[in-house]
Amino acid sequence: MPIYKMKGKKDGLQKYRVRINYTDSAGIRRQLDRVAYGSEQAKELERQLNRDLREETIGKITLQQLYDEYIATKQYEVRESTMRTIRGRLSLYVLPELGSYRIDNLNSTVLQKWKQYIENCSNAKNPSEKLSSSMKKSIFGEFRALLNYAVKMEYLIKNPLNTVGNFRDAYETKKEMDFYTADEFKKFKAAALKQAEEVEKKTGSIFEWYFYVFFNIAFYTGMRKGEINALKWTDIENNIIHVRRSIAQKLKGADRETPPKNKSSIRDLQIPLPLENILTEHRRRCERISGFTADWRICGGAACLRDTTIQHRNEQYAKSAGLKVIRIHDFRHSHASLLANNGINIQEIARRLGHSKIEMTWNVYSHLYPREEERALDILNKV
């Protein structure tokens, strides 16, 4: 919405052109051009034109048009993987039912019917399953953010979703967190080591060792999957892992290397002795490969490991060790749980995990401090 200086004056005041670009209620891009004399008059004209346009368009655009504008703006504010999640939840679960509605017609009745639709909606990834409670709440959250944008842009006076409220499940029970204890991980680690040794002996390839190292890094550092996939030998210095990058897979085109999830995720982690020994031996193996450079990925070499293959190895090792299968992300929980159960300060756990807020860490892991509970009871018993 620029203001251009033009040739000419009137009553001693400089001539200006005020240009406003906007999209009308039919989705057509249009432009307003007006002339004003004097800098302050030009700025006031711009403000007035914007006010007039908002009054004309308030509530009159469709949800689909709002979505298109929102996505065009949002893509510069969040990571590409986050953008994919936003698009997916809105395009799969909101737009099919409500995309053609004008946003000023999204009243409580319409939105309650939409909630009923979501209650009966199948999971797009697993059509035989209904949406989980957490997924329904996530969809609601993305929809609410979209309508909050409409309020911010003054297309709506208030967000109608705030009236109907989020999804609730009267019978929902909090899912127990999965993790491996130290003893369970030792069994998992032994199964992975055995497979890596057998494959190398049989084929001469060190490829299987990449998975063994991956899971050890996950358990001993609590790093995220994308952070481990992105890790290079140059990221290790003086027995410190510098977490500075992440890899996002399953995006259109090639993998994307990005900074970690947030500023707090850029962190330095001391390497414990067992992991130090594993990495030292692994580097010796990698250095024997022709073309090796310190810029190679620690887990994968010239290219990082694939997420689906990592999950496949996870299932293999767990089965061989006689253990339950946990998610890749649960190795991160295993790291934090081990520290919490041994009384490590919650702030240090938050730092190691790269959480942006310590409240996030406390909400997830506070119940894993049984020793503090016992100590508190012991103190009170003596009073």
Secondary structure as the mmCIF struct_conf table of DSSP 4:
data_model
#
loop_
_struct_conf.conf_type_id
_struct_conf.id
_struct_conf.beg_label_comp_id
_struct_conf.beg_label_asym_id
_struct_conf.beg_label_seq_id
_struct_conf.end_label_comp_id
_struct_conf.end_label_asym_id
_struct_conf.end_label_seq_id
STRN STRN1 ILE A 3 LYS A 10
TURN_TY1_P TURN_TY1_P1 ASP A 11 GLY A 12
STRN STRN2 LEU A 13 THR A 23
TURN_TY1_P TURN_TY1_P2 SER A 25 ALA A 26
BEND BEND1 GLY A 27 GLY A 27
STRN STRN3 ARG A 29 TYR A 37
BEND BEND2 GLY A 38 GLY A 38
HELX_RH_AL_P HELX_RH_AL_P1 SER A 39 THR A 57
TURN_TY1_P TURN_TY1_P3 ILE A 58 LYS A 60
BEND BEND3 ILE A 61 ILE A 61
STRN STRN4 THR A 62 THR A 62
HELX_RH_AL_P HELX_RH_AL_P2 LEU A 63 LYS A 74
TURN_TY1_P TURN_TY1_P4 GLN A 75 GLU A 77
BEND BEND4 VAL A 78 VAL A 78
HELX_RH_AL_P HELX_RH_AL_P3 GLU A 80 TYR A 93
TURN_TY1_P TURN_TY1_P5 VAL A 94 VAL A 94
HELX_RH_AL_P HELX_RH_AL_P4 LEU A 95 LEU A 98
TURN_TY1_P TURN_TY1_P6 GLY A 99 SER A 100
BEND BEND5 TYR A 101 TYR A 101
STRN STRN5 ARG A 102 ARG A 102
HELX_RH_3T_P HELX_RH_3T_P1 ILE A 103 ASN A 105
HELX_RH_AL_P HELX_RH_AL_P5 SER A 108 GLU A 119
TURN_TY1_P TURN_TY1_P7 ASN A 120 ASN A 120
HELX_LH_PP_P HELX_LH_PP_P1 CYS A 121 CYS A 121
STRN STRN6 SER A 122 SER A 122
HELX_LH_PP_P HELX_LH_PP_P2 ASN A 123 ASN A 123
BEND BEND6 ALA A 124 LYS A 125
TURN_TY1_P TURN_TY1_P8 PRO A 127 SER A 128
BEND BEND7 GLU A 129 GLU A 129
STRN STRN7 LYS A 130 LYS A 130
HELX_LH_PP_P HELX_LH_PP_P3 LEU A 131 SER A 132
HELX_RH_AL_P HELX_RH_AL_P6 SER A 133 LYS A 152
TURN_TY1_P TURN_TY1_P9 MET A 153 GLU A 154
BEND BEND8 TYR A 155 TYR A 155
BEND BEND9 ILE A 157 LYS A 158
TURN_TY1_P TURN_TY1_P10 PRO A 160 PRO A 160
HELX_RH_AL_P HELX_RH_AL_P7 LEU A 161 VAL A 164
TURN_TY1_P TURN_TY1_P11 ALA A 170 TYR A 171
HELX_LH_PP_P HELX_LH_PP_P4 LYS A 174 ASP A 178
HELX_RH_AL_P HELX_RH_AL_P8 ALA A 182 THR A 203
HELX_RH_AL_P HELX_RH_AL_P9 PHE A 207 THR A 221
HELX_RH_AL_P HELX_RH_AL_P10 LYS A 225 ALA A 230
STRN STRN8 LYS A 232 LYS A 232
HELX_RH_3T_P HELX_RH_3T_P2 TRP A 233 ASP A 235
STRN STRN9 ILE A 236 GLU A 237
TURN_TY1_P TURN_TY1_P12 ASN A 238 ASN A 239
STRN STRN10 ILE A 240 VAL A 243
STRN STRN11 SER A 246 ALA A 248
BEND BEND10 LYS A 250 ALA A 254
STRN STRN12 ARG A 256 THR A 258
BEND BEND11 LYS A 261 ASN A 262
HELX_RH_3T_P HELX_RH_3T_P3 LYS A 263 SER A 265
STRN STRN13 ARG A 267 GLN A 270
HELX_LH_PP_P HELX_LH_PP_P5 ILE A 271 PRO A 272
HELX_RH_AL_P HELX_RH_AL_P11 LEU A 273 GLU A 287
TURN_TY1_P TURN_TY1_P13 ARG A 288 ARG A 288
BEND BEND12 ILE A 289 ILE A 289
TURN_TY1_P TURN_TY1_P14 SER A 290 GLY A 291
TURN_TY1_P TURN_TY1_P15 ALA A 294 ASP A 295
BEND BEND13 TRP A 296 TRP A 296
STRN STRN14 ARG A 297 ARG A 297
TURN_TY1_P TURN_TY1_P16 ILE A 298 GLY A 300
STRN STRN15 GLY A 301 GLY A 301
TURN_TY1_P TURN_TY1_P17 ALA A 302 ALA A 302
BEND BEND14 ALA A 303 ALA A 303
HELX_LH_PP_P HELX_LH_PP_P6 CYS A 304 ARG A 306
HELX_RH_AL_P HELX_RH_AL_P12 ASP A 307 ALA A 321
TURN_TY1_P TURN_TY1_P18 GLY A 322 GLY A 322
TURN_TY1_P TURN_TY1_P19 ILE A 328 HIS A 329
HELX_RH_AL_P HELX_RH_AL_P13 ASP A 330 ASN A 341
TURN_TY1_P TURN_TY1_P20 ASN A 342 GLY A 343
HELX_RH_AL_P HELX_RH_AL_P14 ILE A 346 LEU A 353
TURN_TY1_P TURN_TY1_P21 GLY A 354 GLY A 354
BEND BEND15 SER A 356 SER A 356
HELX_RH_AL_P HELX_RH_AL_P15 ILE A 358 TYR A 365
HELX_RH_3T_P HELX_RH_3T_P4 SER A 366 LEU A 368
HELX_RH_AL_P HELX_RH_AL_P16 PRO A 370 ASN A 381
TURN_TY1_P TURN_TY1_P22 LYS A 382 LYS A 382
#
